[in-house]
């Protein structure tokens, strides 16, 4: 399992003009100073900021709790917390879908795992971890060609991803493509992967 640091960047900004543009005012009540309207707009903007801050804190709480449950192998409970995090529409939605997919994979729901990785990739087609994690699920499901394609996509995005080379090599070994497996283990080993060096010694030399 590979995790990325979570950066919550909700782009919070308070702008009175924005608040006013969304404010509907009864013209009959606008009699005196526009300060009343400006003040109302500012109050709405501050309330929006508070709501967004609360939403961000709640998202972070549920996501982090899901991560903790994942680490404890409590995948069913982790999925419930990932669901709550997704309801809060985080900017890191690719990460949440991908992690929920990993939890589903580890709980045996391979179709659900692949579906969640697909959702992550719908939001960001260059999200390398989505392909990587989907590759694992496809491998477990016996879709070896699909797994190889996903690891190859990871390597298009990041040609120095030793984990992708290592995993792709293992899939190739499974389909008895030892030449291809050895080539991928060698590339992973060149990138410093100790496990790949071991597999090279045991299978290719």
N, C-alpha and C positions, 0 to 999 in steps of 0.2 A: 504494500500500500504506500502510495506517495501522497504527501500532503503539502499544500501551499500555504504560505502565510496569508491570513485573512486580513484584508484591508477594507474597512467600512468607509466608503467615500460616498456619502449620500448627497453631497453637493448642497449643503444647507446655506441659504443666503437670505438675509432680510432686506427687502427693498420696499419702501413705502409706495413707490409708483406701482409695483406689482400688486401690492395689497389693494390699492385704489382701483386698479384695472379690473379686479375681480369683485369689487364691492358694488352692490346694487343699492341705489339711494332713491328714496321717494322725493321727487323734486319739490313737493309742497313743504318738506321739512328743511330744505336747504335755504335758510333765510339770512343767517348772519355770516360769521367768520368761517372760512374754509378750514380753520384749525380743527373744528369738530370732526370734519371728514378725514383730515390727515391723521388726527389722533385715533380715529376708529380704524383706519387702514393700518396704522402702526400696531395697534392692539391685535388685529387679526394676524398680522405678520408674525408677531411675537408668539401668538397662540399656535400658529403653524409650525414655528420653529420648535416650540416645546413638544408638539405632537410628533414631529419628526425625530427629535432627540429621544423621546420615549420609545418610539418605534425601533430606533437603532439599538437602544439598550436592550429591549425585549428580544430583538433578533439575535443580538450577540449572546444573550443569556441562553436562549434555546439552542443555538448552534453549538456553543461551547459545551453545553450539557450533553448534546447529542454526541459530540466528539469524545467526551469522557465515557459515555456508555458504549460507544464503538470500541474504545480501547479495552473495555472490560468484557468485550464480546457479548454484550447485551444488545443484540442487533434489533430485536423487535421494538424495544423501548427507544433505541436510537432513532429508528425510522419515525416514530411518533413525534420526536422532537424536531427532526429534520422537516417533517410536515408543518409544524408550527412555525419554524423559521421561514419556510417558503411562503406561508400565508402573509408574512410581513414584507414580502417583496424586496428582499435585499439586493444590493447592487452585485453582490458576489453570488448571483443565482446559479451560475455555472458550477461553482464549487459545491453548493448545497445539493443540487441535483446529482452531481457526480458522487459525492459522499453518500447520499441516500442510496444510490445505485450500488455502491460498494457494500453497504449494509445488507441490501437485498441479496446481493451475490453471496455474501458470507452466510446468509440464512437459507440459502438454497433456491431462491427465486431468481433464476438466471434470466428469464424473459423480462421480469420487472427490472433487473439490473441493466440489461441492454436498453430497455425503453428509457430509463432515467439518463443513461449516458447519451442517448439520442437527443433528449430534451436539452441537455447541457450543450451539445454541439449545435443544436438549432439556434441557441442564443449566440454562440461564438464558434464558427467553423474552424477556427485556429486554436481552439482550446486543446492543447496536446494531451493533458491528463484525461480528457474525455475519451480520446481514441485509445490511450494506454489502458484505462480501466475497462473499456468495452472489449479490448483485445483479450484481457484476462477472462472476462465472462464468456466470450465466444470460445476461447480455448477450453474452458470447463464444460461448455455445452457440446464440444466436439466439432465446432465449426473452425477447423484449422486454417482453411483458406481465408476466412473472414478475419481471423486473429492476425495472420501474417499481413493482410492488407492494412489493418489498424496500426500495427507496429511500424509498418512502412510509412504510414501517414505521419506518425509521431516523428520519424526520422527526417521526413521532408521539412517539418517545422523546426526541428532541432537535430541536426546531423551528428551532434556529439552526445546524444542521450544513450549512455551505456546500458541503462536498464532496458531500453527498447531493443537494442541489439541482443542483449542476453536473453530476453524473453522470446524474441523472434527465433533465435537459435534453438531454443528448447522446443518450439513448435515444429521447426524444420526437422529436428531429431525425431519427433513423434511421427512424422510422415516419411521417415527414413531418407531424408535429404541430408546426408551427413556432410557432403561437400559444402552445402549452403550453411549448415549449422556451424561447421568449423570456421567458415569465413566470418560469420557474425560473432562467434565467441572471440575470435582473434581481434575483431574491431573493438569489442567491449573490453578485452584485455588491454589493448593499446590505450584505451581511455582510463585505465587504472582499476578495472573491475577484478577483484581477487577471485571471485567465484568463477568468472569466465576463464581466468588463467588455470584454475584447477580443472575445469571441464576440458580445456584444450589439452592438458597433459593426459587426462584419462581417456579421451576419445579421438584425438587428432594427431598424436605424435607417436 
